[in-house]
Amino acid sequence: MEIVKLTSKEFEDFAKNNKYVTFHQKETWGILKEKNGWNYEMVGMKNKKKVVAATLLLSKKMPFKLKMYYAPRGFLIDFNDTELLDKFVKEIKNYIKEQGGTFLKIDPYVPHLERDVNGDIVPGGEDNSNLVEHLKELGFIHYGYNIDMSKELQPRWMFTLDLKDRTEDELFNNITKPTRKNIKKTLKLGLEMEEIGIEGLEEYKRITEHTGNRRGFIDRPLSYYQEMFNVLGDKMSIILCYLNIDKSTSLLQEEINTIKGFSDITEKRKEEIKSLEKKIEELKELEEKHGSRIPLAGSMFIACEKELLNLYGGGYDEFMKYDAMYGVQWHAIKTAKEKGFELYNFYGIEGNFKKENNPMYGVYEFKKGFNGKVVELIGEFDLPINKAKYKFYKFAFASYKKLKNFVNKIKNK
């Protein structure tokens, strides 16, 4: 068996039945990356004309005649079949060498240690530590068990919710009490969830750009999101949450009328009426400033086989008190359940579950409220193909990072 190029049909038919498939290991992802400076190909290994292992391979030329290869989210293969894995790694290494590649990077969609909602290791749960060691024996260099999201190409830590064989009521009742309260708040206010197409991207872009500025990351340009829509088609969706002033005012007024309808208006009920009237006044002020229908937050989703993944999301600081993102997530979970998805992936978190001195804890805490589980992947690996050139690449890359950090420090003084 040797590495051969696969047709789109051969690759997709094999990929969709592999347990480790993600949208990163689909031809559409290769097409999208090609529009952003990469080359892509779909290769695999056959046994009697049957595909037994495959991968999407991205490649990019770098300075000094270096060439990087990347199998996003690792190979589509039975990692428990040691003989097959060994053969595939040997052949893929030879293939990349023939193409003038310097090294291959992988970050397999394979769990490391099974963990619970709190990030604690599940006793007797899944453990793929042996796979990490075996990959190292095959020549891969492991980047370690990082807990910092910024140190990985793709998140090593995720938070997921199992939807299979669970009703909508069961999913809702399993959510923590504070999170249920926040979801009910969005329902009580009548916040509107709207799935937008490419024509609504500019509004979503304004949200993500605002969020990026707040959280200190660089947002993608609008053209990138447009290309995603064009390439991914119905596999991509965006949900925006709006505050409809008239609708919310009407619901609050109905609540006031209900309280006033009681024969006994206690002091507590009087305070409730005052609070509701104050909210109506606040809505009137917002309408004067922002209009009658105000975008609060939004999120982007990508579907892949049995999984719906929440890729990017954000909201405006000014409207945080409306807890719009709770409504967006619950709406997306319900939609995923209705469409037959078995897994909802909240995506990236960091592997630090302590609240103290942890600026990223809030991201985990928000997702934890939906009572799913922490997923830890085995991490990122490099497989040197040309060892001398790879050594030079590592030195040059480290020097570049030091220079960049130095320049940033000077700028910030």
C-alpha positions as CSV (number, residue, x, y, z in Angstrom):
1,M,0.0,0.0,0.0
2,E,1.2,3.5,-0.9
3,I,-0.1,7.0,-0.7
4,V,-2.4,7.9,-3.7
5,K,-4.4,11.0,-4.5
6,L,-8.1,10.5,-3.9
7,T,-11.0,11.8,-5.8
8,S,-13.5,14.1,-4.0
9,K,-16.0,11.3,-3.8
10,E,-13.5,8.8,-2.5
11,F,-12.3,11.2,0.2
12,E,-15.7,12.4,1.3
13,D,-17.2,8.9,1.4
14,F,-14.4,7.7,3.6
15,A,-14.3,10.9,5.7
16,K,-18.0,11.0,6.7
17,N,-17.8,7.5,8.3
18,N,-14.6,8.2,10.3
19,K,-15.1,8.8,14.0
20,Y,-12.4,11.6,14.0
21,V,-13.8,13.7,11.1
22,T,-14.3,17.4,11.6
23,F,-15.0,20.2,9.2
24,H,-11.2,20.7,9.1
25,Q,-10.9,17.3,7.4
26,K,-13.3,18.1,4.5
27,E,-12.5,19.2,1.0
28,T,-14.4,22.4,1.5
29,W,-11.9,23.4,4.2
30,G,-9.1,22.8,1.6
31,I,-10.9,25.0,-0.9
32,L,-11.3,27.8,1.7
33,K,-7.6,27.6,2.7
34,E,-6.6,27.6,-1.0
35,K,-8.2,31.0,-1.3
36,N,-6.0,32.2,1.6
37,G,-2.6,31.1,0.2
38,W,-2.5,27.4,0.9
39,N,-2.4,24.5,-1.6
40,Y,-4.5,21.4,-0.7
41,E,-4.8,17.8,-1.8
42,M,-6.7,14.7,-0.6
43,V,-4.5,11.7,-0.2
44,G,-5.0,8.2,1.2
45,M,-4.0,4.6,1.3
46,K,-6.0,1.8,-0.3
47,N,-6.2,-1.9,0.4
48,K,-7.7,-3.8,-2.6
49,K,-9.2,-0.6,-4.0
50,K,-10.8,0.2,-0.6
51,V,-9.6,3.4,1.2
52,V,-8.3,2.5,4.7
53,A,-6.7,5.8,5.7
54,A,-6.9,9.3,4.4
55,T,-6.1,12.9,5.1
56,L,-6.5,16.4,3.8
57,L,-3.1,17.9,3.2
58,L,-2.5,21.6,3.2
59,S,0.9,22.9,2.1
60,K,2.6,26.3,1.9
61,K,5.9,27.5,0.7
62,M,8.0,29.5,3.2
63,P,11.1,31.7,2.9
64,F,14.5,29.9,2.4
65,K,13.0,27.2,0.3
66,L,11.1,25.7,3.2
67,K,7.8,24.0,2.7
68,M,5.3,23.2,5.5
69,Y,2.6,20.5,5.3
70,Y,-0.4,20.4,7.6
71,A,-3.0,17.7,8.1
72,P,-5.6,19.8,10.0
73,R,-7.0,17.8,12.9
74,G,-4.8,14.9,12.0
75,F,-5.4,11.8,9.9
76,L,-8.6,10.0,9.2
77,I,-7.5,6.6,10.4
78,D,-8.1,3.9,13.0
79,F,-5.5,5.1,15.5
80,N,-5.9,1.8,17.4
81,D,-4.6,-0.1,14.4
82,T,-0.9,0.2,15.1
83,E,0.2,-1.6,12.0
84,L,-1.9,0.6,9.7
85,L,-0.8,3.7,11.5
86,D,2.8,2.8,11.2
87,K,2.5,2.1,7.5
88,F,0.5,5.3,6.8
89,V,3.0,7.5,8.6
90,K,5.9,5.9,6.7
91,E,4.2,6.4,3.4
92,I,3.0,9.9,4.1
93,K,6.5,10.8,5.1
94,N,7.9,9.5,1.8
95,Y,5.2,11.2,-0.1
96,I,5.9,14.6,1.5
97,K,9.7,14.1,1.0
98,E,9.1,13.6,-2.7
99,Q,7.2,16.9,-2.8
100,G,10.1,18.7,-1.2
101,G,8.3,19.2,2.2
102,T,10.3,20.3,5.3
103,F,7.9,19.0,7.9
104,L,4.3,17.8,8.6
105,K,2.2,19.3,11.3
106,I,-0.8,17.4,12.8
107,D,-3.2,18.1,15.7
108,P,-5.4,15.0,15.9
109,Y,-9.1,15.2,16.8
110,V,-8.4,12.5,19.3
111,P,-9.1,12.8,23.1
112,H,-6.3,12.5,25.5
113,L,-7.8,11.8,28.9
114,E,-11.6,11.6,29.4
115,R,-12.8,14.5,31.6
116,D,-16.0,15.6,33.3
117,V,-17.8,19.0,33.4
118,N,-15.3,20.3,35.9
119,G,-12.3,19.2,33.9
120,D,-11.5,16.4,36.3
121,I,-10.2,13.1,34.9
122,V,-12.9,10.4,34.8
123,P,-11.6,7.3,36.6
124,G,-11.3,4.4,34.2
125,G,-12.3,6.7,31.3
126,E,-10.7,6.9,27.8
127,D,-6.9,7.3,27.9
128,N,-4.9,7.8,24.7
129,S,-1.5,8.6,26.3
130,N,-0.1,5.5,24.6
131,L,-0.9,7.0,21.2
132,V,1.1,10.1,22.1
133,E,4.0,8.0,23.0
134,H,3.7,5.9,19.9
135,L,3.6,8.9,17.6
136,K,6.8,10.1,19.3
137,E,8.3,6.7,18.5
138,L,7.4,7.2,14.9
139,G,9.4,10.5,14.8
140,F,6.7,13.0,15.8
141,I,7.7,15.9,18.1
142,H,5.0,16.6,20.6
143,Y,4.3,20.2,21.6
144,G,3.2,19.1,25.0
145,Y,0.0,19.2,27.0
146,N,-0.6,22.9,26.7
147,I,-3.4,24.6,28.6
148,D,-3.0,28.0,26.9
149,M,-5.3,28.3,23.8
150,S,-2.9,30.8,22.2
151,K,-0.2,28.2,21.9
152,E,-2.1,25.9,19.5
153,L,-3.2,26.2,15.9
154,Q,-6.6,24.9,16.9
155,P,-8.0,24.6,20.5
156,R,-6.7,21.6,22.4
157,W,-9.4,22.0,25.0
158,M,-13.1,22.1,24.1
159,F,-16.5,21.9,25.8
160,T,-19.2,19.7,24.3
161,L,-22.8,18.7,25.0
162,D,-24.1,15.2,24.1
163,L,-27.5,15.5,22.4
164,K,-28.1,11.9,21.5
165,D,-31.1,10.2,23.1
166,R,-32.0,13.3,25.1
167,T,-35.2,15.3,24.8
168,E,-35.2,19.1,24.7
169,D,-36.8,19.1,28.1
170,E,-34.1,16.8,29.5
171,L,-31.4,19.0,28.0
172,F,-32.9,22.2,29.5
173,N,-33.5,20.7,32.9
174,N,-29.9,19.4,33.0
175,I,-28.6,23.0,32.6
176,T,-27.4,24.7,35.8
177,K,-29.9,26.8,37.7
178,P,-28.1,30.2,37.0
179,T,-27.9,29.4,33.3
180,R,-31.5,28.4,33.1
181,K,-32.4,31.7,34.8
182,N,-30.5,33.6,32.2
183,I,-32.1,31.7,29.3
184,K,-35.5,32.4,30.8
185,K,-34.6,36.0,31.0
186,T,-34.0,36.2,27.2
187,L,-37.3,34.4,26.6
188,K,-39.2,36.8,29.0
189,L,-37.8,39.8,27.2
190,G,-38.8,38.2,23.8
191,L,-35.3,38.5,22.4
192,E,-35.4,37.5,18.7
193,M,-33.0,34.9,17.2
194,E,-32.5,35.2,13.5
195,E,-30.5,33.0,11.2
196,I,-28.8,35.3,8.6
197,G,-27.3,34.6,5.2
198,I,-24.4,36.2,3.5
199,E,-26.4,39.4,3.1
200,G,-26.4,39.9,6.9
201,L,-22.7,39.4,7.4
202,E,-21.8,43.1,7.8
203,E,-23.8,43.2,11.1
204,Y,-22.1,40.0,12.3
205,K,-18.7,41.4,11.4
206,R,-19.3,44.6,13.5
207,I,-20.1,42.3,16.5
208,T,-17.0,40.2,16.0
209,E,-14.7,43.2,15.5
210,H,-16.1,44.8,18.6
211,T,-15.5,41.6,20.6
212,G,-12.0,41.2,19.2
213,N,-11.1,44.7,20.3
214,R,-12.5,44.0,23.8
215,R,-10.8,40.7,24.2
216,G,-7.5,41.5,22.5
217,F,-7.6,39.3,19.3
218,I,-7.5,40.2,15.7
219,D,-10.8,39.6,13.9
220,R,-11.0,38.2,10.4
221,P,-11.8,40.6,7.5
222,L,-15.3,40.6,6.1
223,S,-14.1,39.0,2.9
224,Y,-13.0,35.9,4.8
225,Y,-16.5,35.4,6.2
226,Q,-17.9,35.9,2.8
227,E,-15.6,33.3,1.4
228,M,-16.7,30.9,4.1
229,F,-20.3,31.3,3.2
230,N,-19.5,30.9,-0.5
231,V,-17.5,27.7,0.1
232,L,-19.3,26.0,3.0
233,G,-22.8,26.8,1.8
234,D,-25.5,25.3,4.0
235,K,-22.9,23.8,6.4
236,M,-22.3,27.3,7.8
237,S,-24.9,29.3,9.7
238,I,-24.9,32.5,11.7
239,I,-27.5,33.4,14.4
240,L,-27.9,37.0,15.5
241,C,-29.9,38.0,18.6
242,Y,-32.0,41.2,18.4
243,L,-33.8,43.3,21.0
244,N,-37.1,44.3,19.6
245,I,-38.1,47.3,21.6
246,D,-41.9,47.2,20.8
247,K,-42.1,43.4,21.6
248,S,-40.1,43.7,24.8
249,T,-42.1,46.7,26.0
250,S,-45.3,44.9,25.3
251,L,-44.2,41.8,27.3
252,L,-43.1,44.0,30.2
253,Q,-46.4,45.8,30.2
254,E,-48.3,42.6,30.2
255,E,-46.4,41.6,33.2
256,I,-47.3,44.8,34.9
257,N,-51.0,44.4,34.1
258,T,-50.9,40.8,35.5
259,I,-49.5,42.1,38.8
260,K,-52.0,44.9,38.9
261,G,-54.7,42.3,38.4
262,F,-54.1,40.8,41.8
263,S,-56.6,41.8,44.5
264,D,-53.8,42.3,47.1
265,I,-51.0,44.6,45.8
266,T,-48.3,44.0,48.4
267,E,-45.3,46.2,48.9
268,K,-43.2,43.5,47.1
269,R,-45.5,43.7,44.1
270,K,-45.4,47.5,44.1
271,E,-41.6,47.2,43.9
272,E,-41.9,44.7,41.0
273,I,-44.1,47.1,39.1
274,K,-41.6,50.0,39.7
275,S,-38.8,47.7,38.4
276,L,-40.7,46.8,35.3
277,E,-41.6,50.4,34.6
278,K,-38.0,51.4,34.9
279,K,-37.1,48.7,32.4
280,I,-39.6,50.1,30.0
281,E,-38.1,53.6,30.4
282,E,-34.7,52.1,29.7
283,L,-36.0,50.5,26.5
284,K,-37.4,53.9,25.4
285,E,-34.0,55.5,25.9
286,L,-32.3,52.7,23.9
287,E,-34.8,53.1,21.1
288,E,-33.9,56.8,20.8
289,K,-30.2,56.0,20.6
290,H,-30.2,52.8,18.6
291,G,-33.6,52.3,16.9
292,S,-36.4,49.9,17.4
293,R,-34.5,46.6,16.7
294,I,-31.1,46.4,18.2
295,P,-28.5,43.6,17.4
296,L,-27.0,42.4,20.7
297,A,-24.9,39.4,19.9
298,G,-24.2,36.7,17.4
299,S,-22.4,33.4,16.7
300,M,-21.2,31.4,13.7
301,F,-21.8,27.6,13.5
302,I,-20.4,24.9,11.2
303,A,-22.0,21.5,10.7
304,C,-20.0,18.4,10.1
305,E,-21.8,15.0,10.0
306,K,-23.2,14.4,13.5
307,E,-21.6,17.5,15.1
308,L,-22.7,21.2,15.2
309,L,-19.8,23.4,16.3
310,N,-19.9,27.0,17.5
311,L,-16.9,28.5,15.8
312,Y,-16.9,32.2,16.6
313,G,-19.2,34.4,18.7
314,G,-19.4,37.7,20.4
315,G,-21.6,40.6,21.7
316,Y,-21.6,44.3,22.4
317,D,-20.5,45.4,25.9
318,E,-23.3,47.9,26.2
319,F,-25.9,45.2,26.0
320,M,-24.3,42.5,28.2
321,K,-27.0,42.8,30.9
322,Y,-29.5,41.2,28.4
323,D,-27.5,37.9,28.4
324,A,-28.2,37.5,24.7
325,M,-25.5,34.9,24.2
326,Y,-27.4,32.5,26.5
327,G,-30.3,32.8,24.2
328,V,-28.2,32.3,21.1
329,Q,-26.6,29.1,22.6
330,W,-29.9,27.6,23.7
331,H,-31.5,28.4,20.3
332,A,-28.6,26.7,18.6
333,I,-28.8,23.7,20.9
334,K,-32.5,23.3,20.2
335,T,-31.9,23.7,16.4
336,A,-29.1,21.1,16.5
337,K,-31.4,18.7,18.3
338,E,-34.2,19.3,15.8
339,K,-31.9,18.6,12.9
340,G,-30.6,15.3,14.3
341,F,-27.1,16.3,15.4
342,E,-25.7,14.1,18.2
343,L,-23.1,16.5,19.6
344,Y,-23.1,20.2,20.2
345,N,-19.6,21.6,20.4
346,F,-19.1,24.9,22.2
347,Y,-15.5,24.7,21.0
348,G,-12.5,26.4,22.6
349,I,-11.7,26.8,26.2
350,E,-8.4,26.7,28.1
351,G,-7.2,23.9,30.4
352,N,-7.0,26.0,33.5
353,F,-10.1,25.5,35.6
354,K,-9.2,27.7,38.5
355,K,-11.0,31.0,38.8
356,E,-8.2,32.9,40.6
357,N,-5.9,34.9,38.3
358,N,-7.4,33.4,35.2
359,P,-8.7,35.9,32.6
360,M,-10.1,33.1,30.5
361,Y,-12.1,31.5,33.2
362,G,-15.3,33.3,32.2
363,V,-15.4,31.6,28.8
364,Y,-15.3,28.2,30.5
365,E,-17.7,29.2,33.2
366,F,-20.3,30.3,30.6
367,K,-20.1,27.0,28.7
368,K,-20.0,25.0,31.9
369,G,-23.4,26.3,32.8
370,F,-24.9,24.1,30.0
371,N,-23.6,21.0,31.9
372,G,-21.7,19.2,29.1
373,K,-18.2,18.0,29.5
374,V,-14.6,19.1,29.0
375,V,-12.8,17.5,26.1
376,E,-9.0,17.4,26.1
377,L,-7.3,16.5,22.8
378,I,-3.8,14.8,22.5
379,G,-2.2,18.0,21.1
380,E,0.0,19.2,18.3
381,F,2.9,17.4,16.7
382,D,5.5,18.0,14.1
383,L,7.0,15.3,11.9
384,P,10.4,16.5,10.5
385,I,10.9,15.4,6.9
386,N,14.1,17.2,6.2
387,K,15.8,17.3,9.6
388,A,18.4,20.0,8.7
389,K,15.8,22.3,7.2
390,Y,13.4,21.7,10.0
391,K,16.1,22.6,12.6
392,F,16.7,25.8,10.7
393,Y,13.0,26.5,10.5
394,K,12.7,26.1,14.3
395,F,15.6,28.5,14.9
396,A,14.3,31.1,12.5
397,F,10.8,30.9,13.8
398,A,12.0,31.3,17.4
399,S,14.1,34.3,16.5
400,Y,11.2,35.9,14.6
401,K,8.9,35.5,17.7
402,K,11.6,37.0,20.0
403,L,12.0,40.0,17.6
404,K,8.2,40.4,17.3
405,N,7.8,40.4,21.1
406,F,10.6,42.9,21.5
407,V,9.1,45.3,18.9
408,N,5.7,45.0,20.6
409,K,7.2,45.8,24.0
410,I,8.9,48.9,22.6
411,K,5.7,50.0,20.9
412,N,3.7,49.6,24.2
413,K,6.2,51.7,26.3
